[in-house]
Amino acid sequence: MTATNMEDLVSLCKRRGFIFPSNDIYGGMKGLYDFGPMGVELKINLKNSWWKSIVYERDDVEGLDSTILTSPLVLQHSGHEDTFSDPLIDCRTCKARFRADQLEKSECPRGGLLDKCKSKDLTEARPFNLMFKTAIGPVDDGSSFAYLRPETAQQIFVNFKNITDSTSRTPPFGIAQIGKAFRNEITPRNFIFRVREFEQMELEFFVKPGTDEEWHKYWLDKRLQWWSDQGVNSQKIKLLEVEKEELSHYSKATFDIMYEFPHGLEELEGVANRTDFDLGSHTKNQDDFKISSKVKENKDSTTKLVIQDLETKEWFIPFVIEPSAGVERGVLAILNEAYTVEEENNRTVLKLKSHLSPIKAAVIPLKRNNQDLVNLANKVKSELQSLGLGRVMIENSGNIGKNYRRHDEIGTPMCITVDFESLENQSVTVRDRDTMKQERISLSEISSYYSSYFKN
């Protein structure tokens, strides 16, 4: 059973150290969240799973870690300065601000300073640019600035030639990046679903024109399977083909992978056919190449972003297929799927996939002030930690029942209890999170048992 409402997830996340409101001791800042001890582990595990699937398990993708600060020229030629905006409406009565697409009727949809305002005294919609600026250099006079990148994709495109020159890659191949992005959202909402600072997992996969539709379908299927492997129920996934009139300026076709979040059906990931728009926008000598997309003239670029067809010897600009997912949205979906209330067992448990669990195993000495038990528990912990499968934790509170419930709530797959029998026969009790069954395992076999559990 998934969470029945967002409040259940928010409460669990704060109580168990997954996610906290940022700057909380000063009242917080809307649309900003910090990931606590359990949250950062879950987040790292999700990103590692994506990287493993996209980069390590393939032979046609390279990685990149580019800067957050981005030249205005990059975002000018990408179209962001002109198009990366939302229509903003103000309510003159309660001073609330909201996006035009939140306006179902010709009245204020929310409270602001007044409860249930519903005023019809609204401003006309006007564009609101979503990018953050920051000054470059010692004097903030507006003459030298950079943007905090609104997506990781653009730095992949401007590094295209660096990567093809250094790796000798030719299409089909991809460049993957995980990193921070920033958007000055008008109305951040729904916990970590829509925030102003977030992480993206993006792949730009470069293909020959004419093969793009085939690769688009390929990556859509791949991404659906990956989310299933992370524990997202396929019954709660719906595919939305974006209508032609709603497509982004660069897109030939886009499929949104929609998920039933606690607050409703929303986008989890987008898989877009970006055509040759991006490389065509950033390349120099645009007129020398058959660019199919409508691009702005670029007299600033110093580099040709093209590939030579080895058979025809013709230079061409590749099309791009882009699977793009938000890390925070992924975390929210996975937490929602894992959240389970078992009334018959009087417990709440996160039934996370084991590779995503923040803590892989908790080692619990039965009695906290017994040095022999504590020493043996530390030895077991060190042995399992050295296997490199994830974080192993010592839980030295002495209360077995409370420790079990705590680790049920943070999704720890197994708890290993070191008791007085362990001192006599060198064995430990292993408790399974999902079944709560316990079995006795010899210490000589605990490493192989632990390794096999996660490999299987």
N, C-alpha and C positions, 0 to 999 in steps of 0.2 A: 504494500500500500504506500503510495506517495503521500507527501504532506498535503493536508486538506486546505491549508492556507499559508500565505507568506509568513505570517506571524510565528508559526511553528518553527520554520527554518531560521528566521532571524533570532529567535530566542535560543535555539540550540547553538547557532554559530557564535553568539556572544558568550553563552554559558560555558562552552567547551573550547573556546579559544580558536575558532576558525576565522571569524571576521568581526572587526570592530569599526564603529564610526570614526573617521579620521579627525584628529585635533579635538577629541572628545572632551578633554578637561577644560577647553575654552568654548564649549557649546557646539563644537563640530562644524563642518563645512558641507553643505549639501552636494551630493554627487561625488563624494570622496570617501573611500573605505580603505582600511588597513587590514592586511591578512596576518592573523596571529600565528602561534606555534603550530597548530594543526592545519590551519588554512594554507600556510606557506608550503607545507609538505604536500598537501593535496594538489596545490597549484603546480608545484615543481613536477610531481608525478604525472599530471595531465600533460604538461608541456613535453616532458620526456617521452611519453607515449606517442604524442604527435610527431616529435622529431624522429623517433625510431621508425615509425610507420612511413614517414615522408622521405627521410634521408637515408637512414642506415639500412633499411630493408630493400632499398632500390639502388640501381646503378646509374640513374639518369637525373639525379638532383644534387645540387651543391647548396651549401649554407652561406648565410651572410649575417653579419651583425653591424648595422650601420648607425650613423649618428641620429639623435633625436632632433637637434637643431638643423633646420632645413633652409636652404637659400630661397629667398622669395622668387627667384627666377625659375626654380624647379616647379613651384606651385603655381606660378603664373602660366607656364607652358603646359602644365598638366590640366589646367582648367579650374583648379581649386579656387583661385582668387575670384573667378567670375561666377562659379556655380555651387561652391560648397557653402550653402546657406540654407536656412529654414525660414519660412514666412512667419513673422512675429506679429502678434496682436496684443494690445494693451486694453485692459478694462479701465475706463476713466473713473469708475465709481470706487472699486476696491483696490485699484493699482496692481492687480494680478497680471502676470504675463504668461502667455502660453502660445504654443504653435498653432497655426491655423488649422491643421488637420485634427486638432482636438475639439474643434468647434462643430458640434453636431447640430445645434440650433443657433439662431442669431442672438445668443445670450452668453454671458460669462459662465463657463462650465465649472468653476470652483470658487473657493472662498477668498483667498488672499487675506486682507485685513478684516473682511466682513464674512460672517458665516453664511454659506449658501446665497451668494450674492445674486446670481441670475440676472444681472443688469444687461440691458441691450445697448448701453452707451459704450461702444467699442470703437477702437481706432481701425483704420484700414490696415490690411496686412502689408508689411514691409520686410525686405530681406534682411536677415541677421547672419553675418558671417560667423561660422563656427570655429574658426582657427584662432589659437592663442599666439600672440606676438611677444617677443622679448627683445630688449635692446642689446646690441653688440657693442662692446667697447666701453670706455670710461664715461662718455657723455651721452645722456639719453635725450637727443634732440630730434629723434624721428628719422634721421638720415641713414642710420645703419641699424638694421634689425634682422631678425630671423624668425621663422615660425617654429613652434613646437609641432612636429609632424602630426597630421591628422590621420595618417595611415602609414604602414610600413612599406607599402608597395612602391612608392615613387623612388625611394633610394635603391630598390632592386633594379628599376629600369635605368637609372642613371649610372649604375655599376655594371650594366650589361656587358659592355665591351671589356672592362677590367676582368670580368669572370670568364668570358669566352677566350680572351687572349691568354689568361693564365692556366686555363684547364683544357683548352682545345675542344670545348663542347660545341656540338651542332644540334639543331632541332631533330627530334623532340628531346628537350631537356628542361629542367626546372631550376629555379633558385628559391630557396625557402628562408624565411626569417620569422623569428618570434621576438616581439619587442613592444615597448610602450607606445601608445598613441594618445592624442589629447584632442578633445572636442568640447567647445564651450556650449554645452547643451542648454537650451532655454529652460527645459523642465526635466532635469534628471529625476528618475523615479524607479519604483519597483526594486528596491534594495540594490543589488549590484548589477541588475539587468541593464540600466541606462545610466552611465556615470560619465564624469568629465575626464578622468584619467583611467586608462585601461590597457590591457595587453591584447595584441593580435597574434594569431598564428596564420601566416599567409604564405601561399605558394604561388609563384608566377611560372606557369609552364608554357614554354615557347614551342610552337609547332609551325609546320609549313601551312600557308594559306591553302584552303581546300580540304585539309584534314581536321580543321578546328571543330566541326560538329561531332565527329567521331570521338575526339579527345574530350570534348565537353561531356558527353554521355559517360565516357570511361571514368572521369574524375567524380562525377555525380554519384555513380554507383560505389566507387571507392570510399567516398566520404560517408555515405549512408552506412556502409558496413563498419567503418571505423567507429562511428557513434554507437552502433549496436555493441561493438566489442568493449566499449567503455561502460556499458550497463544502461544505456538509454533505450527504453522500450520502443521498438519500431511501431507499435500500435499508437504511440503518442506523437509520432512524427508524421507530418504531412508535407508534400511537395507543392510549392506554389510557383508556377511559371509566371514571371513578372510580365504584365501586359506591356505591349509595345510602347504605348504612350507614357508609361511609367518607368521605362528603362532609363538607367543612367546615361549620360551623354556619350560614354565610351562603349556602351554595351550593345552587342548584336543579339544576345539572349542571356537571361539570367534565371536560375532556379534558386529560390530561397528554401532552405531546409527549415521548416517550421516545427516548433515543439510546444506542447501544451504545458507552459509554465503555470505556477500557482495563480498568476494574475491573468492568464489567458494564452491564446495561441500567438506566438511571436517568433521572430527569426532567430534561429540558432547559428546558422551559417549560410553564406551565399556562395554559389558557384557560378561565375560569370564568364562569358565569352567576350573578352575585351577587344577582340580583333587586333589590328595593327595600330590602334589609336595611340597607345602609350609610347612605344618606341618611335612611331611616326611623329609624335609631338615633340620628342626630345632630340631627334636626330638633326644633324646639320645637312645641308644640301637636299632638302626635302623634295625639290622638283626633279631630282635625279632618280627617284624611286616611285614605283607604282603604289602609292598609299591609297588604300580603299576608303579609309575613314576621313571625315572632315576635320582637319586639324588647323590650328592657327599657325601663321607664319612664324618661324623660329630663326632669328638672325643672331641668337646668343650662343647656341650650342657650338662646341668645338670638335664634336666627334660624330662620326657616322655609326649609327646603331643598326648595322645590317649584317647579314650572313650570306656567304656565297654558296649557291647550289653547286655541289661538286660535279654533278652530271652536266648541267646546262651552262655552268660557269656564270650564271646570272646572279646578281646581288639582289637580295630581297629582305623585306622587313617582316619578321615572324609575327604571327598572331599569338595571342596570349589567352590561356585558360587560367582562371584565378579562383581556387577555393580559399575563402577567407572566413575565419572563425574568431570570435572573441573568447579569450580565456575565461573571463568572469562569467559570461553567459554559459560557457561549458561547465564551469564549477557549479553554477546555480542549478543547471539541469541535472547534473550527476548527484548533487545533494538531494534534490527533490526525488529522484528515482530511488535513491538508497534509503531515504527516510521511512522507517517502518515502526509502527506502534503495535506491540504484541500484548493485547490486554490479558490474554490467558497466562502470560509470563510476567506481567506487570513490568514491562520494560520498553524503552525506546532504543532502537538499534539502527545504525547506519550499515546497510548491507552493501558496502562498496565492493567493487571488483578488487581483488587482493593487490593488483599492481598499482592501484590508485590509493590504497589505504595510507593515511599519514604515518601511522605506526604499524610496523609489520608484526611485531610481537611484543608483549609486555611480560617481563620476568618478575615474579612476585615472591619474595621471601615470606613464608607464613607468619613469622614473628619478626617485627622490625628491629628489636633490640638484641636479637641473637646473632652474635658475630659470625658463627659458623654458617648459619643460613644465609646471611647477607654476603659473606665472602663467596659462597658457592653460587649464589644468584649472580653476582658480578662476573664470575668466571663464565657462566652460561651466556650472559649478555654479551661479553666481549667476543666469545667464540662465534655467536650468531652475527654480531655486527661486522665481524671481519669478512663475512661472506659477501658483503656489499650489495645486499638485496633491498636495502632501505633502513630506516631508523628502527632500532630496537631500544626499548625503554625499561629501565628499572623502576618498579612501582613499590616503594618501600614505606607504605603507610600502615601495614599490618592488618588492614580490614579487607579480607578477600572479597566479600560480597559487594562492597562499595567499589572496589577496583574493577570487578567484573562489569558492573553497571556503567562505570565511567568509560571503560574501553569498548563496551557495546555502543555507546553513544558517539564515540569518535571513530568507530569502524575498524578497530583492531581485529584482524582475523583470528589470532590465537593468543591465549594467555597461558603462561608456563609457570606453574607454582612449584617452588622449592620448599619442601616440608622436612620434617624430622626423618621420615622414611628415606628421603633423598640422601641424608647423611649415612644411612645404614647400607642401602643397596644401590646407590648411584643411579637413581631414576627420578623422573619428575612427572607431574600431572599436566597434561596439555588439554586445554578446553577450547573447543571450536565455537566461534562467535555465533554462527547461524543456527547450528543444531543444539548448542550448549552441552553436547556430549563430551565426556572426559575420558582420556585414556592414559595409561602409564607408559612412558617411553624411557628407555635406558639412555643415560647421558652419552654413552658411546655412539648412540644412533641419532641423537637430537639434531646434529648438523645436517645429516642426510635427510631426515624427516622434514626439517624446515625447508631445505632447498627443494625437495621434491614437491612440497605443498605449493610453492610459488611458481615452479616451473610448469606444474600441471594446471 
